[in-house]
């Protein structure tokens, strides 16, 4: 069994958006904007529009 180096770190930033009847491109753009907000606010976060 392989072991994980204790110094290994991993973060997860998520951007999500609720569909509001807009185009798919607009939906993806809103989710993308939330992803960058998550990263700008310290990473390891989830933001939803």
N, C-alpha and C positions, 0 to 999 in steps of 0.2 A: 504494500500500500504506500502510495506517495504521500509525503507530508508537505505542508505549506509553510514557507518561510514566515516566521512570526513578524518580520518587518514588512511583509506584503500588505498593502492597503488598497482598497477599492472603494470608489464612491459612485453614486448613481444620481443623476439629475434627470428629471422628467418634466416634459412640457406636454400638456394635454388640453384639448378644447372640446366642448360640447357642441354638437351639430345644431345649428340654428337656421337651417334652410338655405345657407349661403352656398356658393360654389365650393367644390372640393379644394381648389387652390386657396380660397380665402380661409377655409377651415385649417388647412395645413399651415398657412402663414400665421394664424393665431396660435396654434400649438407650438410652432417654431419660436414665436416671440416669447411664449411662456418658458420654453427650454432655456433661452438665453437669460431670462430673468432669474431662473433657478441657479444657473451658473454664476451670474453676477452677484447673487446674494449668499455666496459661500459654498455652493455645490452641495451635493448630498441632500437634495430637496426635490419636492414635487410641487409644481404650480399648475393650476387649472384655470382656463378662461371660460 
